[in-house]
Amino acid sequence: MTVFGRDEPHRTSSEWDMKKALIGAAFVGASLVVWGFSGCGKKEASCEVVFEHVKGLAPADMHDVFDASHDQMVDGCEKLTVDQRKCIVAAKDFGEVSACKARVR
């Protein structure tokens, strides 16, 4: 198997799948800490809208990880202001999502 331009023959496909799953779980956990989600306010900034938008920014193979963590992410969303949520919904990538979270509450 070639990874990042290097041959990695000692790793099996299932090892890479496990590593990918662990990275995905770490990413989802970090996302809760770094930018979270919110649930109060107007429809365009609801938890569900924020969740679906951020999930849409993720690679398709990560969507199942987001779905598995849906309730935790939506529960954690109430820590953000309406402005932060609106900013996240307008974000075009995860860098912008992180910047939205960093806004003063």
N, C-alpha and C positions, 0 to 999 in steps of 0.2 A: 504494500500500500504506500502511496506517495502522499506525504503530508507536508505542506508548506515547502515543496520542492525537494524534500528529503525522503528517501526510502525508509519506511518504518515496518520492516517485515515481521518484527517480533510482536506486534500488536494485532490482535484479532479484531474482526468486525464488531463482535459483541463488546470488547473492551472499549472500542471507540464509541459505541452506542451508549455504554454506561458513562463514559467520560462526558459525552454530550449531554446526557440527562442530568448529571451532577452540575455541569456548568449552567444548564438551563435553570435548575433549581436554585443555584446560587444567584443567578441573574434575577430571577423573580424575587428572591429574598432581598437582594440589594435594591431592587426597584421599590419595594415597600419602604425601605429606610431612606433611600435617596429622594424619591419624588412622591411616593404615596398616591392616594386618590382621594377624591372628595365626593360628598353626596348631597350636600345642602344646596339650595339655590335654584336657579332657573334650569329649565330642561336642557339647554345647550351645554350646561356644565354639571349635569347629574353624574353620579357615580357610574352608572351604566354607560353613559356616553363617553366618559373619560376612560373607563376600562376598555371599551371596544376600540376607541381611537388608539390607545397605547398598544393594545394587542395587535392592531393593524399595522403598527410601525415595526413590529417584531417580524423576523423571518417566519415563513409559513410553518416550518418544522418546530417552532417554539409555541405555536398556538395551543397545543394540547397542554403544555405546562401552564400557560395562562389560565386555561379553562379549569384545570385542577386547583388553581389557587384563587379562583374567582371570588369566593365568599370572603377570604382573608383580605384580598385587595380592596373589595368594596367596603368592608367594615373599616379598614384603615383610612378610607378616603375622607372622612369627616374632619380630619386634621388640617385640611387646606382651606384657604379662603375661596370665595367665588371667583375672584380675579385670578388666583393661581390655577383653578380648574379651567377657566376660560382660556388661559394661556396654554395649558397642556393640550386642550382640544385643538388649538390653532398650531401647535408644534408640528414641525415636519420631520424631526428626527429625535433620537434619545438625548442628544446634547441640548436641544431646545427644551425638552421635557425637564431635564435636570435644572436648567436655568430658571424655568418657571417655579420649580419647587424652592429654589434659593431666594425667590422674592420675599421681601419683608411681609410678614402677616399683618 
